[in-house]
């Protein structure tokens, strides 16, 4: 889209995540615990757990914290029983929003999410109302100036699904969710280090916002992300230059 830079939006989002590092450990511990509970405690055979551990290490989480979270997930240590829940709705300008949570009390969580939507100009919708507008995938973002042809060759050889060159010069590599870590490792080994990478819900179409609408939407996203039970917030909204 002509009115916004994909690279600038990614950097903006990453910057806001880095600014909220105080809550990062709590969210990462929850994710490690649930990943271990769902798929076992061996990261070699559990891609979700491996990704969670990689994220925890990237944030310099102590090894003991990670190991204890895995043990809570596999039942070796007592801990809170978290459940996954997803809420969907609409933000400013009809932008689609998905809110993924890990909670020990769904009644509390849905009330908190509904309140944030209503307070900041959004609307909580029904299950499935916007999820069909997103693709569950791995996304690796490379800075403008990266050698597109060489990256494409390496990415496709590593098993990536798609390589997208954006108008601003940045390049996206798209993978299947389970293949994300393997593709990332292969690209690292080939000398291509992503500036940003995650398993995400990628919108099929984007809703560009600017001015007051962009500011209102950012307040809604921040309010949702600040809730204790919220793990990830995905949106079709992008912010214009």
C-alpha positions as CSV (number, residue, x, y, z in Angstrom):
1,X,0.0,0.0,0.0
2,X,1.3,3.4,-1.0
3,X,0.4,5.2,2.2
4,X,2.4,3.3,4.7
5,X,5.8,1.6,5.1
6,X,5.7,-2.1,6.0
7,X,9.1,-1.7,7.6
8,X,8.1,1.3,9.6
9,X,5.1,-0.5,10.9
10,X,7.1,-3.5,12.0
11,X,9.7,-1.4,13.7
12,X,7.0,0.6,15.5
13,X,5.3,-2.6,16.8
14,X,8.7,-4.1,17.9
15,X,9.6,-0.8,19.7
16,X,6.3,-0.8,21.6
17,X,6.9,-4.5,22.6
18,X,10.4,-3.7,23.8
19,X,9.0,-0.8,25.9
20,X,6.8,-3.2,27.8
21,X,9.5,-5.7,28.9
22,X,8.2,-5.6,32.5
23,X,5.3,-7.9,31.4
24,X,7.3,-10.0,29.0
25,X,8.6,-12.6,31.4
26,X,5.1,-13.3,32.7
27,X,3.7,-13.9,29.2
28,X,6.7,-16.0,28.1
29,X,6.5,-18.2,31.2
30,X,2.8,-18.8,30.5
31,X,3.5,-19.7,26.9
32,X,6.4,-22.1,27.8
33,X,4.1,-23.8,30.4
34,X,1.2,-24.2,28.0
35,X,3.4,-25.3,25.1
36,X,4.9,-28.0,27.3
37,X,1.5,-29.1,28.5
38,X,0.1,-29.3,25.0
39,X,3.0,-31.0,23.2
40,X,5.4,-32.4,25.8
41,X,8.6,-31.1,27.3
42,X,11.0,-31.9,24.5
43,X,11.6,-28.8,22.3
44,X,13.1,-31.1,19.5
45,X,9.7,-32.6,19.0
46,X,7.5,-29.7,20.0
47,X,7.9,-26.7,17.7
48,X,5.7,-24.5,19.8
49,X,7.8,-25.1,22.9
50,X,11.0,-24.5,21.0
51,X,9.7,-21.2,19.7
52,X,8.7,-20.2,23.2
53,X,12.1,-21.1,24.6
54,X,13.8,-19.2,21.8
55,X,11.7,-16.1,22.7
56,X,12.5,-16.5,26.4
57,X,16.2,-16.8,25.7
58,X,16.1,-13.7,23.5
59,X,14.7,-11.8,26.5
60,X,17.6,-13.1,28.7
61,X,15.2,-15.2,30.8
62,X,17.2,-17.3,33.4
63,X,17.5,-21.0,32.5
64,X,15.9,-22.1,35.7
65,X,12.8,-20.1,35.0
66,X,12.5,-21.8,31.6
67,X,13.1,-25.2,33.0
68,X,10.6,-24.7,35.9
69,X,7.9,-23.5,33.4
70,X,8.4,-26.7,31.4
71,X,8.1,-28.8,34.5
72,X,4.9,-27.1,35.5
73,X,3.6,-27.8,32.0
74,X,4.5,-31.4,32.1
75,X,3.2,-31.9,35.6
76,X,6.5,-32.3,37.3
77,X,5.9,-29.2,39.4
78,X,2.6,-27.8,40.6
79,X,1.3,-24.7,38.9
80,X,-1.7,-22.8,37.7
81,X,-3.8,-24.5,35.0
82,X,-4.0,-22.0,32.1
83,X,-6.5,-22.4,29.2
84,X,-6.2,-20.9,25.8
85,X,-9.0,-18.5,24.7
86,X,-9.4,-16.3,21.6
87,X,-11.6,-13.2,21.2
88,X,-12.4,-11.4,18.0
89,X,-13.7,-8.0,17.3
90,X,-13.4,-4.7,15.4
91,X,-11.4,-1.6,16.1
92,X,-11.4,1.9,14.6
93,X,-12.5,2.0,11.0
94,X,-13.6,-1.6,11.1
95,X,-10.1,-2.9,11.5
96,X,-10.1,-6.5,12.5
97,X,-8.7,-7.5,15.9
98,X,-7.8,-11.0,17.3
99,X,-6.9,-11.3,21.0
100,X,-5.2,-14.5,22.1
101,X,-5.2,-15.2,25.9
102,X,-4.0,-17.7,28.4
103,X,-6.1,-17.6,31.5
104,X,-7.1,-19.4,34.7
105,X,-10.5,-17.6,34.7
106,X,-12.3,-17.1,31.4
107,X,-15.2,-15.2,33.0
108,X,-12.7,-12.5,34.2
109,X,-10.8,-12.5,30.9
110,X,-13.8,-12.0,28.6
111,X,-15.1,-9.2,30.9
112,X,-11.7,-7.4,30.7
113,X,-11.4,-7.8,27.0
114,X,-15.0,-6.6,26.4
115,X,-14.4,-3.6,28.6
116,X,-11.3,-2.6,26.7
117,X,-13.0,-2.9,23.4
118,X,-16.0,-0.8,24.5
119,X,-13.9,1.9,26.4
120,X,-11.6,2.5,23.4
121,X,-14.1,2.6,20.5
122,X,-14.1,-1.0,19.4
123,X,-16.6,-3.8,19.4
124,X,-16.2,-7.4,20.7
125,X,-17.6,-9.7,18.1
126,X,-18.6,-13.4,17.9
127,X,-16.2,-16.3,17.6
128,X,-15.0,-16.5,14.0
129,X,-16.1,-13.1,13.0
130,X,-12.7,-11.9,11.8
131,X,-10.3,-14.9,12.0
132,X,-11.0,-15.9,8.4
133,X,-9.4,-12.7,7.4
134,X,-6.0,-13.8,8.8
135,X,-3.5,-16.5,7.9
136,X,-1.7,-18.4,10.7
137,X,1.9,-18.4,9.5
138,X,5.6,-17.7,10.3
139,X,6.8,-14.3,9.3
140,X,10.5,-13.2,9.0
141,X,11.2,-9.5,8.1
142,X,14.5,-8.5,6.5
143,X,15.7,-4.9,6.3
144,X,15.7,-2.8,3.1
145,X,18.9,-3.4,1.1
146,X,18.9,-7.2,1.6
147,X,19.8,-9.1,-1.5
148,X,16.4,-10.2,-2.7
149,X,17.4,-12.9,-5.2
150,X,19.9,-14.6,-2.8
151,X,17.4,-14.4,0.1
152,X,14.6,-15.9,-2.1
153,X,16.8,-18.8,-3.2
154,X,17.9,-19.5,0.3
155,X,14.4,-19.2,1.7
156,X,12.7,-21.4,-0.8
157,X,15.5,-24.0,-0.4
158,X,14.9,-23.9,3.4
159,X,11.2,-24.7,2.9
160,X,9.6,-21.2,3.0
161,X,6.1,-20.8,1.5
162,X,6.6,-17.4,0.0
163,X,9.0,-14.4,-0.3
164,X,7.4,-10.9,-0.6
165,X,9.3,-7.8,-1.7
166,X,7.6,-4.7,-0.2
167,X,7.5,-1.3,-1.9
168,X,9.7,0.2,0.9
169,X,12.5,-2.3,0.1
170,X,11.9,-4.7,3.1
171,X,11.4,-8.4,2.3
172,X,9.1,-10.8,4.1
173,X,9.6,-14.5,4.2
174,X,6.5,-16.5,5.0
175,X,6.6,-20.0,6.4
176,X,4.2,-22.6,7.8
177,X,3.8,-22.2,11.6
178,X,5.6,-25.5,12.3
179,X,8.4,-24.7,9.8
180,X,9.2,-21.3,11.2
181,X,12.2,-22.2,13.4
182,X,13.8,-24.5,10.8
183,X,13.6,-21.9,8.1
184,X,14.9,-19.2,10.5
185,X,17.8,-21.4,11.4
186,X,18.6,-22.2,7.8
187,X,18.5,-18.5,6.8
188,X,20.7,-17.6,9.8
189,X,23.2,-20.2,8.7
190,X,23.1,-18.8,5.1
191,X,24.0,-15.3,6.5
192,X,20.5,-13.8,6.5
193,X,19.5,-12.6,9.9
194,X,15.9,-11.4,10.2
195,X,15.4,-8.1,12.0
196,X,12.0,-9.4,13.2
197,X,10.4,-12.8,13.2
198,X,7.4,-14.5,14.8
199,X,4.6,-17.0,14.3
200,X,1.7,-14.7,13.8
201,X,-1.8,-14.2,12.4
202,X,-1.1,-12.2,9.3
203,X,-4.0,-10.2,7.8
204,X,-4.9,-11.0,4.3
205,X,-5.9,-7.3,3.8
206,X,-4.8,-4.3,5.7
207,X,-6.9,-1.3,7.1
208,X,-4.8,1.8,6.8
209,X,-5.4,4.4,9.5
210,X,-3.9,7.8,10.1
211,X,-4.2,10.9,12.3
212,X,-6.8,10.7,15.1
213,X,-8.1,7.3,13.9
214,X,-4.5,5.8,14.2
215,X,-4.1,7.3,17.7
216,X,-7.4,5.9,18.8
217,X,-6.6,2.4,17.4
218,X,-3.2,2.4,19.1
219,X,-4.9,3.2,22.4
220,X,-7.2,0.2,21.9
221,X,-4.4,-2.1,21.0
222,X,-2.3,-0.9,24.0
223,X,-5.3,-1.4,26.4
224,X,-5.8,-5.0,25.2
225,X,-2.1,-5.8,25.3
226,X,-1.8,-4.5,28.8
227,X,-4.4,-7.0,30.2
228,X,-2.7,-9.7,32.3
229,X,-4.3,-12.6,30.5
230,X,-3.6,-11.4,27.0
231,X,-0.7,-13.0,25.2
232,X,-0.9,-11.6,21.7
233,X,-3.0,-9.0,19.8
234,X,-3.3,-9.2,16.0
235,X,-4.9,-6.6,13.8
236,X,-5.4,-5.7,10.2
237,X,-4.7,-2.0,11.1
238,X,-1.6,-0.4,9.7
239,X,-0.6,3.2,10.4
240,X,0.1,5.6,7.6
241,X,3.1,7.8,7.3
